[in-house]
Amino acid sequence: MGNATIELSYALDTFYFLISGALVMWMAAGFAMLEAGLVRSKNTAEILLKNISLYSVACVMYLLVGYQIMYGAPLNAVIPGIDVLLPAEHSQQAVLDSGADAPYYAGHADFFFQVVFVATAMSIVSGAVAERMRLWSFLAFAVVMTGVIYPVQGFWHWGGGFLAQAGFADFAGSGVVHLAGATADLV
């Protein structure tokens, strides 16, 4: 492949990550409106605050801890390790040297794409505990869920853990995202 083709592929793949992430961000607003419509009117403001807060907590915790757990150097197939804060950008030369297996997208775009799914998994929990859990208790759980629980489950598949080694196929993260949210709901 020529340099122009690689640059175009890199730009389009990065653009696709960003647009897809933005669409999932809009889904968070939809979850908030759904929850606001399902609760008593006196709890609507708290539900909306909870959804905005969970998104903020998810972004910070996934940046500080979660992304490193999910994509860091693993200790073994079940237990992830911790790596650098954010992924290094893929240089054009690294893409050229790697050939067909090269990641043709910006690492920071991948972070953005993943963080919106972390928040989505936590939104599933938010809907299940609407009017059943105090705000501060929910936010404390959001710290643990978005910083540790979801990233470990994501590592099992996307970080090269045992599910990836077993050949597990997941369409657009639906298995990981919904399994994390549903498991947290049950607990």
Phi, psi and omega in degrees: 000144178277166180300320181295321179293318179294317179297319178294316178299317179299314181294316181292318179294320177296316178300318179296318176302314183292317179294316179297319177297321178296322178295321178291327175299321177295330178296326177298321176295323177295319176299317180298317180292322177298311180297320179298327179282340182268347182257167176295151186300330180291341181258002185298315181298319179294320179297316179294319176298318180299318181291321176293318181295319181295326178293318178296313179298317180299316180297314183291312183293321179291326177292313185286322188231311192300315183296323179293321178294317186291321185240008179287176178292120185287149172281319172202192186287346181250324185255118179281168175250187178238136184238207182289168185299305178228158182292150174287146177291145180279116180285158180298323181293321178296322178293317179297319181289329184279338178073222188292336182271006184289144174283111183267050179205161179284137180297324179290330175293323176295319177301312180300316180298318181288323183293328178290331176284329173299314179295326178295317178299321179288330176295327176298317177296318180303317179294325182286331183254015180302129183065009182244352186219140178290153184302312184291326175295318179298316181293325175296318176294324179299323177299313181290316182297312185279338180268333185229304190297305180298315179299324177294316177295322177294323178300321182304329179254301188279335182271004179093021180284195188295329177293319177296319180292333179276356179087020180299130178251130183230123181276110175055027176082007185298322180293311182294312184296310184285329175294317179297313180296316182291321178296317178295325177297318182291326182281000000 
